[in-house]
């Protein structure tokens, strides 16, 4: 009977360890029934009953209320007196204390929990010999408490000790949990790449040792991604984890995941979803009598209301800041400093919108200072509130000082990020602060000094990812394996689709592989070394005889700072919303106009529409600048929403050399003269017509290296790109707006990903993308433009020529022939492209990105 009970408990503990607590409860109740039917047969039976009661208490607390859990532990403790004094009694007493400490931690009483663990560990080191299991588990749990309380050094020591014990005694499940804890610790310290690395290592161990716990790891991965501003990725992690957590009925983790998912929804602007999740989470926390977390969920609910109110033009209701102040007082009473600060700061912003500057200042004075572990978004919110209060009280210089200091702090956080995605995403936290500064300077700008200052602020706030000098990539075999498998799967998808076979399962596999590759790309090696933002004077000197136009948007106001001959001028333009909408319409016209064999009446109708829209954009964006620009060659730094505008289609710019850059700093870094040799010509599969005949360009470049036909594999092309002077790439491609680094060029063995080209040691100086729309970019907060072309530029290529709309085969072939003939003669890319496109701007929608 005892053996049968022990087997049931072992199975139950395995189930609970995998987060299958309902199954654990069922098995433990069976064990209790067996013990009850046998009567009281001595100390062995009492000890067995105590062990079962301990396990049942913890499992019940996870899926029910913590009160039931505490009651179960009390019942187990009451039976200890029936055991004779000795090692077993001491061990069981320690186990009960450990589980009670764990429950105290789960209900938000970390101080009491820590005291219990501190008392236990010396006794476990002396008196318990169970292969290190209980000591390892207890040290791991104490490390979590230290981390929760901000004792980072003590937490680090405990996690490292637990990891060593787990490896030494062969407890892989505890090894996974210790690595998970190290991830939490790295996140608290602001080391997001380190956190993501630990989480991935933990997940790999726990997938086999405790699959039910992987969802908890994904929850904490999502929290790290929110710190990095990657709301879409965080939402995807949580959407994958929540069904498992709900199925296992781990109520605390379900509710915490709902709070995190609400935060992701807020970053994405989905206030209704954020509210719904926060309300559900609060109900769960209250059922568990976990008041601190219930108040955190209440903050998530009010944050959704506040952000929605701040996004409207109307005055916020008076009740909303009052509710936030009341919540801040409750959070302060619970010792939740960061959450207290967030609630008060949201109240400050709402009070300022209600013109209650005195009350806003009163609340701002009560905001606790950021802690060492305070996340960067909390720090940015504090800076934003100080700046907004300064604006409301007429202290412009103070507001700009807060914005400058905040963006500097954000830069320090960005510099610690790993992959390109993380660098890019961090910009979201400084978006409002940067927008406030730019709007403030724009609203007061009058003369040249104001225009120069506006230009400098624009450079502080836009396209920061392009100011990093790429570091040599660290080879990662696992990442290489995933990319190879993605290539194979994508190739099979194409073959099956052509053969009329189903592809859904393969596409699901591809999406899973892409997510795994993304995770590795976040931390396998640091992206780049930060370079300073280029000063206005440095840009002016580099421009020479060219003119630079930096577009500025604030609200619906559109303006341009023009830099020419060392002088800065501000020109106010038309409506930003109108320019964006007409650009979309012009894109639709160009796509419709692309096919080679369109009927003449349709060509005439679509061309007429495109001409009207191009004329209107010219009127909005270019003609007001005519006197300032003269006939100069241009460098254009657009807004993100106008990044892919086909500038050469605007009448005033026809035939004018134009380089489009994500920022003046990016242009400055790329502007030194490229080497023209060697030349690489790549012909991918399935490109019809003359555009696919890369051999034709051998007459232009007699010594060029040719990679085409069956030889145009991803490995061969990637190798050939290394160190090229000019690379002409003819292949189909796909832009991935949801994950720009996986935009791809289709080759013989499958896709070549932007992710791979971005880490070339010596990227090609000039790249021409001849037959696809890979000049398109996904615009992220902070004007961060990423895509295939963007990855090349960020990786060190100086110029990329590509289409921003569909192009017909004949038009593409003719454009390429004209372009390369001029490039080979020594003409600059911007000038060569301008002359090639001027023949038919509407059917040759190519841009010169980068230095020009």
SULRAHU-V662909 format. One record per backbone hydrogen bond with DSSP energy under -0.5 kcal/mol. NH is the residue of the N-H (numbers start at 1). CO is the residue of the C=O. If there is no record, write none. Layout:
NH|CO, NH|CO
//
This chain:
5|1, 6|2, 7|3, 8|4, 9|5, 10|6, 11|7, 12|8, 13|9, 14|10, 15|11, 16|12, 17|13, 18|14, 19|16, 20|15, 21|19, 21|248, 24|20, 25|21, 26|22, 27|23, 28|24, 29|25, 30|26, 31|27, 32|28, 33|29, 34|30, 35|31, 36|32, 37|33, 38|34, 38|35, 39|35, 39|36, 41|39, 45|42, 46|42, 47|43, 48|44, 49|45, 50|46, 51|47, 52|48, 53|49, 54|50, 55|51, 56|52, 57|53, 58|54, 59|55, 60|56, 61|57, 62|58, 63|59, 64|60, 69|65, 70|66, 71|67, 72|68, 73|69, 74|70, 75|71, 76|72, 77|73, 78|74, 79|75, 79|76, 80|77, 82|79, 83|80, 90|86, 91|87, 92|88, 93|89, 94|90, 95|91, 96|92, 97|93, 98|94, 99|95, 100|96, 101|97, 102|98, 103|99, 104|100, 105|101, 106|102, 107|103, 108|105, 109|104, 113|109, 114|110, 115|111, 116|112, 117|113, 118|114, 119|115, 120|116, 121|117, 122|118, 123|119, 123|120, 124|120, 125|121, 126|122, 127|123, 128|124, 129|127, 130|128, 133|130, 136|132, 137|133, 138|134, 139|135, 140|136, 141|137, 142|138, 143|139, 144|140, 145|141, 146|142, 147|143, 148|144, 149|145, 150|147, 151|146, 152|150, 155|151, 156|152, 157|153, 158|154, 159|155, 160|156, 161|157, 162|158, 163|159, 164|160, 165|161, 166|162, 167|163, 168|164, 169|165, 170|166, 171|166, 172|170, 175|171, 176|172, 177|173, 178|174, 179|175, 180|176, 181|177, 182|178, 183|179, 184|180, 185|181, 186|182, 187|183, 188|184, 189|185, 190|187, 191|186, 192|190, 195|191, 196|192, 197|193, 198|194, 199|195, 200|196, 201|197, 202|198, 203|199, 204|200, 205|201, 206|202, 207|203, 208|205, 209|205, 210|206, 213|210, 214|211, 216|213, 217|213, 218|214, 219|215, 220|216, 221|217, 222|218, 223|219, 224|220, 225|221, 226|222, 227|223, 228|224, 229|226, 230|225, 231|229, 234|230, 235|231, 236|232, 237|233, 238|234, 239|235, 240|236, 241|237, 242|238, 243|239, 244|240, 245|241, 246|242, 247|243, 248|244, 249|245, 250|245, 251|62, 251|249, 252|62, 254|250, 255|251, 256|252, 257|253, 258|254, 259|255, 260|256, 261|257, 262|258, 263|259, 264|260, 265|261, 266|262, 267|263, 268|264, 269|266, 270|265, 271|269, 274|270, 275|271, 276|272, 277|273, 278|274, 279|275, 280|276, 281|277, 282|278, 283|279, 284|280, 285|281, 286|282, 287|283, 288|284, 289|286, 290|285, 291|289, 294|290, 295|291, 296|292, 297|293, 298|294, 299|295, 300|296, 301|297, 302|298, 303|299, 304|300, 305|301, 306|302, 307|303, 308|304, 309|305, 310|306, 311|307, 312|309, 320|317, 321|317, 322|318, 323|319, 324|320, 325|321, 326|322, 327|323, 328|324, 329|325, 330|326, 331|327, 332|328, 333|329, 334|330, 335|332, 336|331, 337|335, 340|336, 341|337, 342|338, 343|339, 344|340, 345|341, 346|342, 347|343, 348|344, 349|345, 350|346, 351|347, 352|348, 353|349, 354|350, 355|352, 356|351, 357|355, 360|356, 361|357, 362|358, 363|359, 364|360, 365|361, 366|362, 366|363, 367|364, 374|371, 378|375, 379|375, 380|376, 381|377, 382|378, 383|379, 384|380, 385|381, 386|382, 387|383, 388|384, 389|385, 390|386, 391|387, 392|388, 393|389, 394|391, 395|390, 396|394, 399|395, 400|396, 401|397, 402|398, 403|399, 404|400, 405|401, 406|402, 407|403, 408|404, 409|405, 410|406, 411|407, 412|408, 413|409, 414|410, 415|411, 416|412, 416|413, 417|414, 419|522, 423|419, 424|420, 425|421, 426|422, 427|424, 428|425, 429|426, 430|427, 431|428, 434|430, 435|431, 436|432, 437|433, 438|434, 439|435, 440|436, 441|437, 442|438, 443|439, 444|440, 444|441, 445|441, 445|442, 451|447, 452|448, 453|449, 454|450, 455|451, 456|452, 457|453, 458|454, 459|455, 460|456, 461|457, 461|458, 462|458, 463|782, 466|463, 467|464, 468|465, 469|529, 470|468, 471|527, 475|473, 480|476, 481|477, 482|478, 483|479, 484|480, 485|481, 486|482, 487|483, 488|484, 489|485, 490|486, 491|487, 492|488, 493|489, 494|490, 495|491, 496|492, 497|493, 498|494, 499|495, 500|497, 501|496, 507|503, 508|504, 509|505, 510|506, 511|507, 512|508, 513|509, 514|510, 515|511, 516|512, 517|513, 518|514, 519|515, 520|516, 521|517, 522|518, 522|519, 523|519, 523|520, 524|520, 527|418, 529|469, 530|528, 531|467, 539|535, 540|536, 541|537, 542|538, 543|539, 544|540, 546|543, 547|633, 548|563, 549|635, 550|548, 550|561, 551|549, 551|637, 552|559, 554|557, 557|554, 558|574, 559|552, 560|571, 561|550, 562|560, 562|569, 563|548, 563|561, 564|562, 564|567, 565|546, 567|564, 569|562, 571|560, 571|569, 573|558, 574|620, 576|556, 579|575, 580|576, 581|577, 582|578, 583|579, 584|580, 585|581, 586|582, 587|583, 588|584, 589|585, 590|586, 591|587, 592|588, 593|589, 594|590, 594|591, 598|595, 603|599, 604|600, 605|601, 606|602, 607|603, 608|604, 609|605, 610|606, 611|607, 612|608, 613|609, 614|610, 615|611, 616|612, 617|613, 618|614, 619|615, 620|616, 621|617, 622|618, 623|618, 625|622, 626|623, 628|625, 629|625, 630|626, 632|629, 634|657, 635|547, 636|659, 637|549, 637|635, 638|636, 642|639, 643|640, 645|642, 647|645, 649|646, 650|647, 653|650, 654|650, 654|651, 656|653, 659|634, 660|848, 661|636, 661|659, 667|663, 668|664, 669|665, 670|666, 671|667, 671|668, 680|726, 681|705, 682|728, 683|707, 684|682, 684|730, 687|684, 688|686, 692|689, 693|690, 694|692, 696|693, 697|694, 698|695, 699|696, 700|697, 701|697, 704|701, 705|679, 707|681, 709|683, 711|708, 712|709, 713|711, 717|713, 718|714, 719|715, 720|716, 721|717, 722|718, 723|762, 724|721, 725|678, 726|678, 727|766, 728|680, 729|727, 729|768, 730|682, 730|728, 731|729, 732|685, 734|744, 737|735, 739|736, 742|739, 743|740, 744|734, 745|752, 746|732, 747|750, 748|712, 750|747, 752|745, 753|751, 754|743, 755|741, 756|753, 757|753, 758|754, 759|756, 760|757, 763|760, 765|724, 766|725, 767|799, 768|727, 769|767, 769|801, 770|729, 770|768, 771|729, 775|803, 776|773, 778|786, 779|777, 780|778, 780|784, 783|780, 784|780, 785|783, 786|778, 786|784, 789|774, 791|787, 792|788, 793|789, 794|790, 795|791, 796|793, 797|792, 798|765, 799|765, 800|849, 801|767, 802|847, 803|772, 804|845, 812|808, 813|809, 814|810, 815|811, 816|812, 817|813, 818|814, 819|815, 820|816, 821|817, 822|818, 823|819, 824|820, 825|821, 826|823, 827|822, 830|852, 832|828, 833|829, 834|830, 835|831, 836|832, 837|833, 838|834, 839|836, 840|837, 843|840, 844|840, 846|844, 847|802, 849|800, 849|847, 850|660, 851|798
//
